[in-house]
């Protein structure tokens, strides 16, 4: 080894010793699984018991990102290729299962992570359109590679293990139609219609009229094409500007995109355009109540890199917004979260199986790792109930229509 190389090697060994000390402190008491960490110089440390998940750190930049960027830094380091694991979903499951216990043991470290506040940005009409375009206007071709033939980007319902992804999405549509008690006389408003999957199903199966709205130009164009010849109208319009009266209203995993400040406006809009005696069904991802305050105060990697402007609500936050800003009440809560983990597993499998086609659309290695991180984390979050997904039935007090 040259004299010049010795200081560099010494710095690496010193950084590894400091990093090892921090890791041992943070991962001390790891429960319900094991983690085997390989440091950049080749040294390994093992935490917990049982068959380990391997976590290989390639670059010491990982530690700098984690120290300066907290929760954001963990995902940023992965997309930069600074660490890898033999099972990304299993790693997230292990960390999610232990995060609350670790925070309780190391309250000082938790306060440090929360020093960087979440940016407070109101989702006005212009910002909302930009936020939606950032994700949903990536291109219909990309989503077609990952989704199924129904082009549905929300939780399916697997009524049997061998069900296809398309069958699971149609089962979800069927649940919503039964919840709404749809029939041919209905005029349905769908807030956030995506690529027209529900609108097409409801019109074909129940003969009802559907008005679907989206602020994604890519979605609107394909939704019109996929519902041609049916009593379906697709409008490129913000939900806040909707007029008219609708006997039924449905919104599937759109409310998460609007931010906490707009929850009251969302329910007030439904109340304003829902005909007397009408019903509304809202499907939403949820953060458990115990995590809501902490989650909404601190920055989130998925909000920064996947869904700008999003804020996943809690059930209490939705209930309070509906109560304070509308005459609507929640009359049923149907839990779907267990099905979302499998939905995400199928999407991630499709994404990897068709990765050459993804690359052919012009997406680079960083994009691949970003979406791999996003899909794997969400799958783990639903498997561990760190996230929920529910279908809510809303109506006004009084006789049904």
N, C-alpha and C positions, 0 to 999 in steps of 0.2 A: 504494500500500500504506500502511495506517495505521501510526502509530508503535507501537501495541500489537501489530500483526501481525508487526512485524519481529523481535522476540525469539523468537517462536514459529517463524518461518521459519529463524532462525539455529540454533535448537535442532535442528530437523529436519535441516538441512544438516550440523551437527556430528555428530549421531547417524548419519547416512548415511555420513560419512567414517569413523567408528569401525567401523560395521558392514561397510563395504566392506573395510577393512583385515582384519577378522576373517575375512570370507568368502574373501578372497584367500589368506589363510594356510591356512585349512581346505581350500580347493579347489585350492590350488596343486598342479600335477602331475596334475590330473584326466586319466584315461586312458580309452581305449576309448569315446569319446563326448564330447559337449559340453553345457554348461549355460549358458543365457543368463538372467541374473538381473536383474529390474527392481525397483529399490528404491522405497520409498513416494513419494519426491519425483519419480520419473520417470527418474532416472539408471539406466543399464544397465551390466552387466559380463558379460563372456563368458569361460568357462573351458573348456579342452579343445579338441578339434578335431572337425570333421565337422558334420553337421546337428544343430542344438541342440534340446534340450528347454527349453521356456520355463518359468521359475519366477518368478511375479509376487507380490511381497510388498506387501500392501495396507496393513498397519498396523505401526508400529514396535513394537507389543506383541509381535510375533513374536520380536524379539531379546531382550526381557526374559524371555519364557517359555523360550527356548532356554538363556539364561544361568542361570536359576534352577531349571529343571525338566529340563534335559538331554534324554535320549531321550524322556521322557514329553512334554516341552514341544513337540516337533516335531508330534506327532499332535494334541495339545490345541490348538495354534495352527491346525491345518487345520480341525478341527471347529468352531472359533470363527469361521471364515471369514476369517482373517488372511492367508492366502496361497492361491494357486491355481496350476495348471499346465495346459498344453495336453495332457499325456499322463501321468497319474498312475502307471501301470504302468511306462512308460519311465523316469520320474524315479527310481522305486524301484530299477529294474534298474541304472541308472547309479550310484546311490549305493551299492548293495550290492556292485557289482563293485569299487568303490574304497575301501570302508570299511577293509579290513585294511591297505592301503597307507597310507591317511591316518593310521591309528592308529600305524603304525610310524614315520611321519615326525614326528608330533606326540605323543610319549609323554606330555608334560605335560597336554595337552588330554584325552587318553584317561584319565589318572588322575583328572582333574577330573570326568569323566563317571561314573566308577565310585565317587565319594565317597558317593553316595546308594545305600545297600545295598538289596537286595530284602528286603521284609518276610518274616519266617519265620513262616508260619502253618500249623499242622498241620491236615490235612483230616480232622477227626473226623466222626462221623456227622451231627451237626447242621449243621456248617459245610459239609460236602459237599452236603447237600440244598439249603442256601441258595445255594451257588455254582451248582449246576445249574439251579435255578429262575431265577436272574438271567438266564441266556441262553436255555435251552430252553423256559421257560414264557412267553416273549414272546408266544406265541400260534401255534397250528397254522396259522392263516390266513396269517400272515406268511411262515412257512417254505414253505407251499404255493405262494406267489407266486414264490419264488426257486428251489425245487427242481423235480424232475420228478415224473412220476406214481408212481414208486416211493417217494417221500418219503425219499430217502437223502441223508444229510448227511456224506458221506465221499468219498474219491477214487474216481472211476470209472476204467474201463480202456477206452480208445478203440482197439478192434482195427482200425478203419479210420477215416480222417479224417472221412468223412461220417456216422459213427455218431451217433445221437441221444444225449442225456444219459441217457435211460432205458436204452437199449441198453448204454451204457458201464457203468452201475451193475449191470445183470444180468450182464455179462461179469465184473465184479469178484466178484459172488456166486458165479458158476460156478467161478472160480479157487479161491475159498475152499472150496467143496464138494469140488472135486477134491483140494485139499491135505489135507482131512480124510478123504477116501475115504468120503463119506457113503453110507449105504444105509438101507433101510426099517427095519432093526433098531435103528438108533441113537436114543439120547435125547441131544439136543444142549442144552447150556446156552449161551445167548448173554448175555454180560456187557456191558450197555449196548446194549439192543436198539433204541433210537431209536423210530421210528414203525412198526416191525415189518417193514421191507422184506426183510431177510435171512431172518427166521423164515418169512415167507410164501413166499419163493422156495424155501427148503429143504424145507418141508413139501409144497408143490405138486409140485416136480420130483423129490424123492427119497422122499417118503412117510414121512419120519422124524418123530419127536416132538420138539418144541422148547419149551424153557422159556426165556423171555426176561425179563430183569430190567432195570429202570430206576428212577431215583429222581426222575424228572420226571413229575408227575401229568398234565400235558398230553400228553406222549408216551404214557404208559400207556393213557390213555383212547382215543386214536386207534389205537394199535397193536392193542388188543383188537377194535375195530370192524373194522379192516382184515384181521384174521386169523380172524374169526368163521367157524365151520364147519370149520376146519382143526385138526389135532392140535397146537395151539399154546396155551400158557398164558403170559400176560403178568402178571408180578408187579411191584408197586411196592416194590422191596426193594434194600438196599445189598448189594454183592457180598460184603462181609465177613461177612454173616449167612447166606449160602447153605449149605444142608445137602443131603445126598443123594449119589448117585454118577451120573456122566454119562459115556457112552462117548466123546463129543466135546464140545469147548468152543471157542467162537469169541468174539472180542472185537475190534470194529472201531473204532479211533480213540477208545477210551475211556480208555486208560491215561494219556494226556497230561493228563487232568483231575484226577488224584489227587494229584500232587505227588511229589517225590523221596522223601519220608519213607515213602510208602505202597507203593513199588515192590516191596519184599520181601514185604509182606502180600498184594499182588496175586498174585504167583507162588506164594506159599505156599497161597493159597486155591485156585488152579487145581490144584495138586498134591494138596491135601486132597480135592477132590471129583471128580477125574478117575479113572475106573475103570481097573483094571489093563489095560495094553495100549492105552489110549486115546490120542487125539491132541488137540492144541490148536492153534488158529491165532489169532495176534494180529497185527492190522494197526495200525501206529503211525506217526505223524509223528515224524521224528528231527531233532535238531540235529547237524551234523557234529562229530566228536570234538574238532577243534581249537578250536571255539567253545564247547564245553560248560561249561568252568569259568567263563569270563567271562559267559556267558549266565545261568547259574544264580545268580550273585552280584549282578547289577544288575537294577533294576526294568524291567519290560517293559510297553509300552503295551497290547498285546493282553490280557495278564493283568489289567491295571487296568480296561479298558473293555469287553472282549468276553467273556473266559473267566476270571473270578476263580478263583484257586486253582490254575490250570493251570501246568504246567511241562513243556515238551517234553523228553523224555529223549534221550540219545545211545544208539547201539547198545551201546556198552560199558557204559553205566549199566544197561540192561536185562539184558545178559548177566551182569553181576556180581550184580544183584539175584536173578536166577533161580538162579545158582550157589550163592549164600550162603544162600538162604531156601527152596530147594526141591530136589527130585531131578530137576528138568526140565533138559533140554539143548535147545539150538537146533540143529535139523537142516537147515534151509534158510532162506535170506534171499532174497526176491523183491522187486526194486526197482520201485516204481510212481511215483516222484516226477515223472517226465516227464509222466505223465497228469494230475497234480494241477493243473498250471498251466492246462490246458485245461478241467478241471472248474470251477475257480474263474472262468475267463473266462466260461463259460456261466452260472454263478450270477450274476455281476455284470451280465451282459447282461440276464438275466431281471429282476433287481432294478430296473434302469433302465427296461426296457420297460414294467414294471408299476408305476412309481413313483406314479402317481395312485391306484392301488389301495392302495399302502403308506400314502399320506397319508390315504386314506379310513379306514384302521384307527386313525388318530389319532397317527401318528408324525410328528415335526416335522423341520425342516430340519437341526438338529444331529444327529439320529439318522441321517438320510440321509447326511450327510458322514462320520459315524463308521463306518457300514457300508461306504461307498465306500472309505474309507481302509483298513479291515480287509481287504476282499476284494482290492483292488489290491495292497496290500503282500504278501499271501500269494501271489498269482499271481506277482509278481516274484521272491519268495524261492524258489519252486519252479523258475522258469525259470532262475535263476542257480545252482541247487543249494545255496543257503544253507539250504534245508530239504530233507529227504528224506521218503519215505513207503515203508514196506516191509510185506510180509506175512511173518511168521515162523511156522515149524512147530516146535512144541515137543512133546516126548515124553520118557518116562523111558528110561534104558538098559534093554535087554532085548528079548525077542521081541515083535513087534507082535501086537496082539489080532486 
